[in-house]
Amino acid sequence: MTHKNIRIGGLSRVEGEGALLVRARDGRITDLRLRIYEPPRFFEAFLRGRAYDEPPDITARICGICPVAYQMSACQAIESALGVAVNGPLRDLRLLLYYGEWIESHALHIFLLHAPDFLGYDSGVAMAADHREPVERGLAVKKAGNELVATLGGRAIHPVNVRVGGFYRVPRRQELAPVAEQLRRARDHALATVAWVAGFDFPDIEHDYRFLALRHPEEYAILSGTPAVSDGSSFPVEAWPEHVVEEQVPDSTALHARLDDAGGYLVGALARYALNSHRLSPLAREAARDAGLGEVCRNPFRSIVVRAVEVVHACDEALRIIDDYVEPDVPAVPVEPTAGVGHGASEAPRGTLYHRYHLDGEGLITEADIVPPTSQNQARMEMDLRELIEPRLNLAQAELAALCERAVRNHDPCISCSAHFLDVHLDAR
Amino acid sequence: MGTRESGSRPRMAVWKFASCDGCQLTLLDCEDELLSLAAEVEIAYFLEASSAVGPGPYDLSLVEGSITTPEDAERIRHVRRVSKRLVTIGACATAGGIQALRDFADVKEFASVVYARPEYIATLDKSTPISANVPVDFELRGCPIDKRQLLEVITAFLACRRPVVPSHSVCVECKLRGNICVLVAHGTPCLGPVTQAGCGALCPAFNRGCYGCFGPADTTNSRALNTKLRVLGMSDPELVRVYRTFNATEEQFMRASEEDQGPEEDRA
C-alpha cells in the first residue's frame, strides 16, 4: 500500500492567505481540502445598523484589488431596495470606472501573478530580468487601468467618488482626454499580450465545468445582467438566495457556495467567455479567434488568454464610452431612504459578486449578505485539483506541489474577498 | 533611520495580517518605479507578488493588516524578531482598521451572523494595531495608504533618514490644492478639519466631505467640528457612525464619537 501526502504552505501570487491539503492512498485521493486561513472578517455583521449610503465605502474595504466591484454591486442592490434606477450617461460612467478596474486587476494577474508560472519564474519582477518588454507592456496596461479608476474615482484603491445614485462629481469631457491617450496605447499592448500569452505552453487538461455568469442583452455583462448557467437555465438576481446556498466548511473562514443543490460551479473569465463571447467587441473577438480560443475554453490554464482578450474588450469599450461621453446634468439621481430589500450583482474581475441588503424605514441596514466570487469557485477549485492530481500522483513531490499552486492561481482567487490565500499541504505517502 | 552596511542591497519583506491587500497592492501599483525599486532593494519576502521566499532577517519589513487571531498575535512577534526596521502600512495596521468595529460589539454574536458554525472560527475580541503588539519604527496612515507617501518611506529608509510625512489636517491640503471648502461653501459635512493629510484632499476635490480614512490629525478640535456638523443637521447616531469607520479606535476619533450629546450651547 502506498501513501502520498502533499502539503503546500503559504501559496504565493494570490491575493490573501490559504493552504492546500491533499492525502492520497494507492493512487487515489482520499482527502483534498483547500483551507482558507485569512482571519475571519465580519463585514456582513458590521453593516447592520449602518445607513443605506455607507456600503459603497465599507464594502470596498473587503478587497483592495477589486473595490469598484464591491461598490457597484452594493450601489445596485441598495438602489433596487430604494426603487431607483441609474441609467444613461451615469450608468456609462459606472461602466467606464469598472472597465478601469478590470484592466488594472487583469493586468496584475496576467503579468505579475500568472505569466511567471508559464515562463518558470518566481515573480513578475524576476521575470522582467529576461522578459523586460512584455513586463513593461503589462505595467503600462495596468497603469492605464489605474489612471482610469483614479480619474473617475479619485484614487486607484478604494475610490472616493462612488455613491448610491451615481457620483459626487462627474468629469468634464476634457478631463478624460489624457487617460484616453493611455488607453489607446494600452489597447495595442493588450492585443500584443493576447498573442504573447497564446504562445505559452499549456498543460493538456480540460474540466467539465458548469459555468455561471451574468448575461446582458446588449453587453458583455460586467456592470449588470441576469445570472445565467451553462446548462441553459437562468434566474433573476432577486432569486439568487433560492439558487445559491453558502455552506461553512471546517478549517476555513470562506463559505462554500452551491448552485441549485449541486456544488462545483465556476464563475470568472472562463464562465463569462463561454456564456457571452458573442458580445465581446469586434476587436476582442478577432483577438480571441487569432489566439485559437474557440467558443468555449475549458482549460483553466488558458484562462490567461481569456483575461487578455477581456482587457482588449475593456480598453475598446472604455474608449467608446469616452468618445461618446456627454456630461450628465446631475452627478447623481436623488435617493430617499425607505424600507425594502434589494439585490445587486455585477461581474468582478474574478467572477459574479452578489450583494443583498434589508433596509428599515429610516434607511438603516438590518441584514446584509455578500457572496464573493472566490467562495463560489472554491468547491470547483477543489474538483480541478482532484482531477489534475490523481493521474499524476507519481510525479515528484515538488513538481506536484507546484502544479497544485498553478491550478489554484488559474482562477485568480482573491482570497481576501471571502477568504484568502494558499498554503499547500500535499500528503502523499 | 539608523545606519546600514554599505555594499549589499537591503532586503525587504512585505507581511499581511487581517486586511484587504490594498496597501501592499500599492507597492505593485508603483508601475513606473517598481522595476527600479527592485534594483535598489531585494524584495525577499512578498507572497502576493512572488513565490520565492528568502529567509530572514530583513532590513525593512512593511506590515499590512491588524491582529485579530491568536496565531497572528504570535506571528507578528516572529516578524518583529526577523526585522531590523518594521513599518506598518495602512489603517488596519496603524489603528486596527475597519475590523476594529468589533471592539464596539460582541464578536461571538458577529461570528454567529456570518458563520453557521461559529465554533470553527478562532478570533480575538478586538482588532488591534501592530503597535499594540510589538514595537513599531514608523506608522504610515491611510485606508489605503498613498503611493507617494509609501515611496517616501522606502526612499527615506534607503537614505537612512526619517520619512517626511505631514501630520497636519486635510484642511491644509485643501488650501494648497485650491479646493473650495465644501464645509463652509456647500454645507457638506466634512471631517477634513480633524483628519490627517496625506491623500491630497481627495474627497473635497470631488465635492465630497472627507470621511477620515487617514485617521486623526496631530491636534484636533472635534468638539467645535461636531457643533458645526450638528448645525448642518447631523444627528447623534450619524455623528457616531461618521467617526466609526476605518480608524474607529484612534483615541481622538473615539473621543469625538463619544462626546456629550446635544449642541454645545445646551451644555453649561
Interface residues (C-beta under 8 A of the other chain):
Chain A: G10 L11 S12 R13 V14 E15 G16 E17 E38 P39 P40 R41 F42 F43 E44 A45 F46 R48 R50 A51 E54 D57 I58 R61 I62 C63 G64 I65 P67 E104 L108 L112 L113 P116 D122 S123 G124 V125 A126 A128 R132 V135 E136 L139 A140 K142 K143 N146 G154 R155 A156 I157 H158 V160 N161 R163 F167 Y168 R169 E247 Q248 P250 D251 S252 T253 L255 P331 E405 C414 S416 F421
Chain B: K16 F17 A18 S19 C20 D21 G22 C23 L25 T26 L28 D29 E31 D32 L34 L35 A38 I43 F46 L47 E48 A49 S50 S51 A52 V53 T68 T69 D72 G97 I98 Q99 L101 R102 A105 V107 E109 F110 A111 V113 V114 Y115 A116 R117 Y120 I121 T123 C143 P144 D146 C199 L202 C203 A205 F206 N207 R208 Y211 C213 E238 R241 T245 F246
